């Protein structure tokens, strides 16, 4: 009887950890994006390239873009990456060499970038 109880507790903990991880990955990502878009500094990014992350939302792929970013405030260019869900009809707007508006939020050494 004690073994069954231990197994049930372990399984319950695994399910709980899985749910917390899923919640953080989905809702947490939306909150981080909203924070960067609301508080981030405006800039322009030139798309250097992209790759598939292997993740998707529905039938839409999430792509990782390599960007050359120039902020409006200082004009210095730096490179960063940003993940974004791209729907098939939006694909022509995200080709290498194109420029897109971005928001950049600096948090100490960490830089968060969101394509608008």
Buried (B, 14 or more C-beta within 10 A) or exposed (E): EEEEEEEEEEEEEEEEEEEEEEEEEEEEBEEEBEBBBEEBBEBBBBBEEBEEEEEEEEEEBBBBBBBBBBBEEEEEEBEBBBBBBBEEEEEEEBEEEEEBEBBBBEEEEEBBBBBE
